Amino acid sequence: MPIMAARHYNEGRLVRELGPDDIIPEDCDDSDFFWLGLYEPTPDELAGIAKRFGLHPLAVEDALKSKQLPKVEIYGDQLFVIAATARQEGDTIQSGETAIFLGRHFAVTVRHGSARAHTEVRAKLESLPHKLAHGPDYVLYAILDFIVDGYFPVIDAIEDRLLLVEESVMDTPLDAEEIRHLYGQRHEIIRFQRIVGLMKDVANRLIGADDLPWIDEAVRPYFRDIWDHVQRAEFRLQGLREVAASVVDTNSLLEQQRQGVITRQLASWAAILAVPTAIAGIYGMNFEHMPELGWSFGYPFALALMGGICGLLYRRFKRIGWL
């Protein structure tokens, strides 16, 4: 059974940890609730839990599928939330999903593709029974907060790499492989930004909707904190997207500038070399009657003329920065 944790709480304090064969009582005290955490269950494994808690079949179907987009759904007197998780794996951002069923006396979480277990969240809440006493809706907040906080290490890793590339591009132009890699990173950022935008919609719904079951007014302000974190993540991703685009543009401009410098240098040397070529070409036409052919100083004069004009051209091009 893929149950990572199953616990019974009363007034925010742990009553007992449930085993696979423990029976959850039908009747609960108002201050009782159960928190079950599952990891990639099979349909048969989730079916028993769904039957016990009366989970809606459509929600169960969504919870069994991976690659679900973040959303908030209401099924009768139950709330169903899907949140997107993210982790860095090499140069790609691997996304996962956590489905959360919320009822009066229970919170059931189903994780897919997320390597971060909720052990840390559970331990933190159990150390704060006055917070956990709010009930399953506070568990929902804590899990969403845990998921959204997991976005920032991924964003930090992307930011560090992009800043290194941004600094290096000023000294060394990017080669084709580096440009392809940069475009791949930009694609990952755009995809991640889309997911974060949907999570922002989830937070908005949890803050503003009045028809959500089992979300107490005392807990609702906590979801504003989720919205704020998602907003910051979205803002940073937008900045990274612009950095990735600016690095490509900067590399292109610098490459054009380098090509311009080389072109000017080649043009300068071509102009300098054209002078002796022209003079030598004129006096190499072998006509019988040409000026200075019989002059004894004609050869040294031609060489001096070539050298003088080439020197003047070199000095001129050097002064204007072409050489």
PAMAR-395199 format. One record per residue (C-alpha): residue in three letters; chain; x negated, y, z negated. Coordinates in pm, 1 decimal. Each point is the difference from the previous one (the first is absolute). Layout:
# residues N
<"ALA","A",<X,Y,Z>>
...
***
This chain:
# residues 323
<"MET","A",<0.0,0.0,0.0>>
<"PRO","A",<-151.0,337.3,97.4>>
<"ILE","A",<114.4,172.8,-319.0>>
<"MET","A",<-294.1,211.2,-109.7>>
<"ALA","A",<179.2,117.7,-314.2>>
<"ALA","A",<343.3,-40.1,-156.8>>
<"ARG","A",<71.1,184.9,-321.1>>
<"HIS","A",<290.4,88.2,-221.6>>
<"TYR","A",<8.2,342.6,-168.8>>
<"ASN","A",<220.6,149.1,-264.3>>
<"GLU","A",<-13.5,373.5,-75.4>>
<"GLY","A",<-324.0,17.2,192.9>>
<"ARG","A",<-176.0,-272.6,-197.0>>
<"LEU","A",<-102.4,-338.6,130.2>>
<"VAL","A",<225.6,-272.5,-136.8>>
<"ARG","A",<-148.6,-295.9,181.5>>
<"GLU","A",<-172.3,-107.1,316.1>>
<"LEU","A",<220.6,-229.1,203.0>>
<"GLY","A",<-126.2,-327.5,138.7>>
<"PRO","A",<108.6,-161.6,327.2>>
<"ASP","A",<262.7,-208.9,-175.9>>
<"ASP","A",<134.0,266.5,-234.9>>
<"ILE","A",<362.1,95.9,45.4>>
<"ILE","A",<84.1,367.5,13.6>>
<"PRO","A",<312.8,54.3,-210.1>>
<"GLU","A",<314.6,108.3,178.7>>
<"ASP","A",<95.4,253.9,-265.9>>
<"CYS","A",<-251.9,267.3,-89.4>>
<"ASP","A",<-7.7,263.7,-264.8>>
<"ASP","A",<15.0,357.0,133.4>>
<"SER","A",<-364.1,50.5,-91.9>>
<"ASP","A",<-115.5,-325.8,164.5>>
<"PHE","A",<-152.2,-26.5,345.8>>
<"PHE","A",<-215.5,-243.1,193.7>>
<"TRP","A",<-296.2,73.6,223.0>>
<"LEU","A",<-99.6,-262.9,254.4>>
<"GLY","A",<-294.6,40.2,231.9>>
<"LEU","A",<-29.3,-226.0,304.5>>
<"TYR","A",<-271.7,-28.8,263.1>>
<"GLU","A",<90.6,-113.7,352.2>>
<"PRO","A",<275.2,-245.1,-99.2>>
<"THR","A",<152.2,-246.8,243.7>>
<"PRO","A",<372.4,26.6,83.8>>
<"ASP","A",<81.7,-292.5,-228.9>>
<"GLU","A",<-202.3,146.4,-285.3>>
<"LEU","A",<172.5,336.8,24.3>>
<"ALA","A",<344.1,-156.6,47.4>>
<"GLY","A",<19.8,-123.5,-360.5>>
<"ILE","A",<-90.5,339.4,-141.0>>
<"ALA","A",<239.0,171.7,240.4>>
<"LYS","A",<281.3,-227.6,-117.8>>
<"ARG","A",<-75.9,64.9,-367.5>>
<"PHE","A",<-4.3,379.0,35.6>>
<"GLY","A",<261.8,23.5,274.0>>
<"LEU","A",<-233.9,163.1,251.4>>
<"HIS","A",<160.0,99.3,328.1>>
<"PRO","A",<-89.3,-232.8,291.6>>
<"LEU","A",<-100.1,288.5,228.7>>
<"ALA","A",<-237.7,135.2,-261.8>>
<"VAL","A",<-141.7,-347.1,-58.7>>
<"GLU","A",<-54.3,-37.4,374.3>>
<"ASP","A",<-192.0,328.4,10.3>>
<"ALA","A",<-205.3,-97.8,-305.2>>
<"LEU","A",<-111.3,-321.7,169.8>>
<"LYS","A",<-124.8,176.6,312.3>>
<"SER","A",<-331.6,176.0,21.4>>
<"LYS","A",<-61.8,322.0,194.5>>
<"GLN","A",<312.4,167.4,-136.1>>
<"LEU","A",<13.0,378.6,-0.8>>
<"PRO","A",<54.3,193.7,-325.0>>
<"LYS","A",<367.0,60.3,-76.9>>
<"VAL","A",<266.1,24.2,-270.1>>
<"GLU","A",<320.2,-204.2,27.0>>
<"ILE","A",<303.0,-42.5,-224.3>>
<"TYR","A",<171.6,-337.8,-21.7>>
<"GLY","A",<299.2,21.1,-229.5>>
<"ASP","A",<-128.6,76.6,-346.0>>
<"GLN","A",<-360.8,-79.4,90.5>>
<"LEU","A",<-277.2,213.8,138.3>>
<"PHE","A",<-249.5,-137.3,251.8>>
<"VAL","A",<-325.2,182.5,78.6>>
<"ILE","A",<-282.7,-90.5,234.6>>
<"ALA","A",<-331.2,178.5,-55.5>>
<"ALA","A",<-306.2,-19.4,224.8>>
<"THR","A",<-338.2,-86.9,-147.2>>
<"ALA","A",<-338.5,68.4,158.4>>
<"ARG","A",<-353.6,-125.3,-37.3>>
<"GLN","A",<-324.3,58.9,185.0>>
<"GLU","A",<-143.6,-299.4,184.3>>
<"GLY","A",<-305.8,90.8,201.7>>
<"ASP","A",<98.6,277.0,238.2>>
<"THR","A",<372.0,-79.2,-7.4>>
<"ILE","A",<278.7,77.5,-242.0>>
<"GLN","A",<190.6,-314.6,-88.6>>
<"SER","A",<356.7,68.9,-106.3>>
<"GLY","A",<224.6,-215.1,-214.9>>
<"GLU","A",<345.1,25.4,-153.1>>
<"THR","A",<149.6,-24.4,-342.9>>
<"ALA","A",<374.5,-59.0,-18.6>>
<"ILE","A",<167.8,97.7,-325.2>>
<"PHE","A",<345.3,-115.9,-107.5>>
<"LEU","A",<148.1,211.5,-276.4>>
<"GLY","A",<300.9,-90.1,-210.3>>
<"ARG","A",<141.0,87.5,-336.4>>
<"HIS","A",<-206.2,-261.4,-180.5>>
<"PHE","A",<-278.0,-89.3,240.4>>
<"ALA","A",<-277.6,109.8,230.4>>
<"VAL","A",<-124.0,-257.2,251.0>>
<"THR","A",<-304.0,81.3,213.1>>
<"VAL","A",<-108.9,-191.9,308.9>>
<"ARG","A",<-344.6,74.1,139.4>>
<"HIS","A",<-124.9,-70.7,352.2>>
<"GLY","A",<-354.5,68.9,116.6>>
<"SER","A",<-91.3,201.9,-308.1>>
<"ALA","A",<-315.3,-109.1,-180.6>>
<"ARG","A",<71.7,226.8,-299.1>>
<"ALA","A",<205.1,-187.5,-256.9>>
<"HIS","A",<221.9,186.0,-246.2>>
<"THR","A",<-188.8,-132.0,-301.1>>
<"GLU","A",<-146.5,342.3,-70.5>>
<"VAL","A",<340.0,169.2,20.0>>
<"ARG","A",<161.3,-260.0,-222.7>>
<"ALA","A",<-272.7,25.4,-263.9>>
<"LYS","A",<19.9,379.3,-1.4>>
<"LEU","A",<378.4,3.5,-40.6>>
<"GLU","A",<-4.0,-261.5,-272.3>>
<"SER","A",<-238.9,224.7,-192.5>>
<"LEU","A",<262.0,279.2,27.0>>
<"PRO","A",<325.8,-161.5,-114.0>>
<"HIS","A",<170.3,338.1,-34.4>>
<"LYS","A",<-46.0,42.3,376.5>>
<"LEU","A",<95.3,-355.5,86.5>>
<"ALA","A",<312.4,42.0,-212.4>>
<"HIS","A",<145.1,210.8,283.3>>
<"GLY","A",<61.2,-329.2,178.0>>
<"PRO","A",<-46.0,-136.9,352.7>>
<"ASP","A",<15.3,345.5,160.9>>
<"TYR","A",<-319.8,97.7,-181.3>>
<"VAL","A",<-159.0,-322.4,123.8>>
<"LEU","A",<95.4,109.6,352.6>>
<"TYR","A",<-169.9,336.2,-57.2>>
<"ALA","A",<-314.1,-162.5,-143.8>>
<"ILE","A",<-35.8,-240.7,292.3>>
<"LEU","A",<49.8,275.3,259.1>>
<"ASP","A",<-250.0,218.8,-182.1>>
<"PHE","A",<-248.6,-288.3,-2.0>>
<"ILE","A",<50.1,-58.2,373.7>>
<"VAL","A",<-31.9,366.2,97.8>>
<"ASP","A",<-308.5,49.2,-217.8>>
<"GLY","A",<-153.8,-286.0,197.6>>
<"TYR","A",<11.7,217.0,312.6>>
<"PHE","A",<-264.2,241.3,-125.6>>
<"PRO","A",<-302.4,-238.8,-9.5>>
<"VAL","A",<81.9,-85.4,362.9>>
<"ILE","A",<22.2,368.8,90.8>>
<"ASP","A",<-325.8,72.0,-186.1>>
<"ALA","A",<-182.3,-274.1,193.2>>
<"ILE","A",<125.4,134.4,334.9>>
<"GLU","A",<-90.7,354.9,-100.4>>
<"ASP","A",<-355.7,-95.5,-99.0>>
<"ARG","A",<-62.9,-168.8,334.1>>
<"LEU","A",<148.8,283.4,203.6>>
<"LEU","A",<-203.2,261.7,-185.8>>
<"LEU","A",<-319.9,-193.7,70.9>>
<"VAL","A",<87.8,-15.8,368.7>>
<"GLU","A",<89.2,369.1,-1.7>>
<"GLU","A",<-340.3,88.8,-143.5>>
<"SER","A",<-195.7,-228.9,232.7>>
<"VAL","A",<170.7,118.5,317.5>>
<"MET","A",<-167.2,341.7,-39.7>>
<"ASP","A",<-341.2,-163.0,42.6>>
<"THR","A",<62.1,-310.0,210.5>>
<"PRO","A",<268.4,-40.8,265.4>>
<"LEU","A",<236.8,-293.8,-42.9>>
<"ASP","A",<-47.1,-291.6,233.3>>
<"ALA","A",<288.3,-185.6,166.0>>
<"GLU","A",<27.1,-259.4,-277.1>>
<"GLU","A",<16.1,267.0,-271.2>>
<"ILE","A",<268.1,190.9,192.0>>
<"ARG","A",<208.2,-318.9,35.9>>
<"HIS","A",<-41.5,-63.7,-372.1>>
<"LEU","A",<108.5,355.6,-78.5>>
<"TYR","A",<311.5,-35.6,214.3>>
<"GLY","A",<74.1,-324.6,-183.5>>
<"GLN","A",<-26.8,180.5,-332.9>>
<"ARG","A",<233.3,271.8,124.5>>
<"HIS","A",<251.2,-264.5,103.0>>
<"GLU","A",<-18.3,-155.2,-348.2>>
<"ILE","A",<55.3,342.1,-158.2>>
<"ILE","A",<305.5,67.0,217.9>>
<"ARG","A",<147.6,-340.2,-84.5>>
<"PHE","A",<-66.8,50.5,-370.7>>
<"GLN","A",<145.7,351.0,14.5>>
<"ARG","A",<320.6,-141.3,148.0>>
<"ILE","A",<32.4,-245.9,-289.2>>
<"VAL","A",<-68.7,273.0,-256.2>>
<"GLY","A",<268.8,213.9,162.7>>
<"LEU","A",<253.4,-280.6,-48.4>>
<"MET","A",<-108.0,-34.3,-363.0>>
<"LYS","A",<66.7,369.6,-37.5>>
<"ASP","A",<354.8,-63.5,122.2>>
<"VAL","A",<34.2,-275.4,-261.5>>
<"ALA","A",<-111.1,237.2,-274.9>>
<"ASN","A",<240.8,266.7,129.0>>
<"ARG","A",<287.2,-245.1,-13.1>>
<"LEU","A",<-82.3,-108.0,-353.1>>
<"ILE","A",<-19.0,363.3,-112.3>>
<"GLY","A",<305.4,145.0,165.3>>
<"ALA","A",<260.4,-271.0,56.2>>
<"ASP","A",<276.7,-15.9,-257.8>>
<"ASP","A",<139.1,-333.4,116.4>>
<"LEU","A",<-297.1,-214.5,-101.5>>
<"PRO","A",<92.9,-262.4,-258.8>>
<"TRP","A",<-199.0,-36.0,-322.2>>
<"ILE","A",<-214.7,309.6,52.1>>
<"ASP","A",<49.8,197.4,-318.4>>
<"GLU","A",<-27.2,377.7,-5.4>>
<"ALA","A",<-274.1,-33.1,-262.5>>
<"VAL","A",<-216.3,-196.8,245.3>>
<"ARG","A",<83.3,190.3,318.2>>
<"PRO","A",<-258.6,279.4,-65.3>>
<"TYR","A",<-275.4,-262.6,4.0>>
<"PHE","A",<71.4,-65.3,367.1>>
<"ARG","A",<-89.7,362.4,72.0>>
<"ASP","A",<-351.6,-96.6,-108.7>>
<"ILE","A",<6.9,-275.1,264.8>>
<"TRP","A",<110.1,253.6,259.6>>
<"ASP","A",<-281.9,234.3,-99.3>>
<"HIS","A",<-261.1,-275.2,35.2>>
<"VAL","A",<135.4,-107.1,336.8>>
<"GLN","A",<1.4,362.8,112.3>>
<"ARG","A",<-366.3,34.9,-93.1>>
<"ALA","A",<-86.7,-323.1,180.6>>
<"GLU","A",<184.8,118.3,311.3>>
<"PHE","A",<-173.4,339.3,-14.1>>
<"ARG","A",<-343.5,-161.7,-25.8>>
<"LEU","A",<73.7,-239.7,285.1>>
<"GLN","A",<107.1,290.6,218.2>>
<"GLY","A",<-330.8,168.0,-80.0>>
<"LEU","A",<-195.3,-317.1,84.5>>
<"ARG","A",<190.4,-32.9,325.8>>
<"GLU","A",<-104.3,353.8,91.0>>
<"VAL","A",<-360.8,-70.6,-103.5>>
<"ALA","A",<-11.3,-307.2,225.7>>
<"ALA","A",<134.9,204.4,290.9>>
<"SER","A",<-237.9,288.4,-70.1>>
<"VAL","A",<-301.2,-234.9,-10.5>>
<"VAL","A",<86.1,-124.7,349.1>>
<"ASP","A",<51.8,356.3,123.9>>
<"THR","A",<-321.8,119.6,-165.1>>
<"ASN","A",<-194.7,-288.6,148.6>>
<"SER","A",<141.1,83.5,343.4>>
<"LEU","A",<-85.9,370.5,-33.8>>
<"LEU","A",<-350.6,-73.7,-126.4>>
<"GLU","A",<-53.1,-247.5,282.1>>
<"GLN","A",<111.9,262.0,251.5>>
<"GLN","A",<-234.7,250.2,-162.9>>
<"ARG","A",<-290.8,-248.1,18.8>>
<"GLN","A",<80.4,-70.9,362.2>>
<"GLY","A",<12.4,375.3,65.9>>
<"VAL","A",<-345.6,43.6,-154.2>>
<"ILE","A",<-141.4,-281.6,212.2>>
<"THR","A",<168.2,142.2,311.1>>
<"ARG","A",<-150.4,345.0,-64.4>>
<"GLN","A",<-344.5,-151.7,-55.6>>
<"LEU","A",<22.2,-199.7,321.3>>
<"ALA","A",<121.5,306.8,189.2>>
<"SER","A",<-288.3,206.9,-141.9>>
<"TRP","A",<-267.2,-250.8,100.2>>
<"ALA","A",<166.0,-44.1,339.5>>
<"ALA","A",<-16.8,378.2,55.5>>
<"ILE","A",<-366.0,9.4,-107.7>>
<"LEU","A",<-97.0,-291.8,221.3>>
<"ALA","A",<193.0,148.3,293.6>>
<"VAL","A",<-252.8,287.8,27.5>>
<"PRO","A",<-311.8,-205.2,87.3>>
<"THR","A",<215.1,-233.1,205.9>>
<"ALA","A",<131.1,290.4,210.1>>
<"ILE","A",<-342.2,160.9,49.5>>
<"ALA","A",<-165.0,-331.3,80.9>>
<"GLY","A",<284.3,-84.0,234.1>>
<"ILE","A",<-31.5,325.7,190.7>>
<"TYR","A",<-375.1,-32.1,51.6>>
<"GLY","A",<28.8,-368.9,77.9>>
<"MET","A",<201.3,53.9,319.2>>
<"ASN","A",<-318.9,-9.4,210.4>>
<"PHE","A",<88.3,285.9,235.2>>
<"GLU","A",<-298.0,133.3,195.4>>
<"HIS","A",<64.8,366.9,-66.9>>
<"MET","A",<74.1,64.1,-366.4>>
<"PRO","A",<-113.0,288.3,-228.3>>
<"GLU","A",<-298.8,-63.8,-223.4>>
<"LEU","A",<-94.1,-330.1,166.9>>
<"GLY","A",<-341.6,137.9,85.6>>
<"TRP","A",<-45.6,189.5,-327.1>>
<"SER","A",<-277.4,-143.5,-215.4>>
<"PHE","A",<183.9,86.5,-322.4>>
<"GLY","A",<334.8,-139.9,117.4>>
<"TYR","A",<-22.6,-329.6,-188.9>>
<"PRO","A",<-93.0,142.4,-342.9>>
<"PHE","A",<251.0,280.2,49.4>>
<"ALA","A",<279.8,-252.1,68.5>>
<"LEU","A",<-91.8,-197.2,-311.6>>
<"ALA","A",<-13.1,318.7,-208.9>>
<"LEU","A",<335.3,111.3,140.1>>
<"MET","A",<157.0,-336.2,-85.3>>
<"GLY","A",<-143.7,0.6,-350.4>>
<"GLY","A",<96.8,361.8,-65.5>>
<"ILE","A",<360.7,-36.5,110.5>>
<"CYS","A",<35.2,-331.6,-190.2>>
<"GLY","A",<-142.6,164.5,-311.7>>
<"LEU","A",<242.1,291.9,24.0>>
<"LEU","A",<293.3,-234.6,46.3>>
<"TYR","A",<-109.6,-216.6,-293.9>>
<"ARG","A",<-30.5,307.1,-223.3>>
<"ARG","A",<342.8,122.5,108.2>>
<"PHE","A",<171.4,-333.1,-60.7>>
<"LYS","A",<-176.6,-36.0,-335.4>>
<"ARG","A",<122.1,342.5,-107.3>>
<"ILE","A",<364.3,-75.3,75.8>>
<"GLY","A",<-18.2,-338.1,-173.7>>
<"TRP","A",<23.6,-226.0,300.4>>
<"LEU","A",<-339.0,-158.0,-73.7>>
***
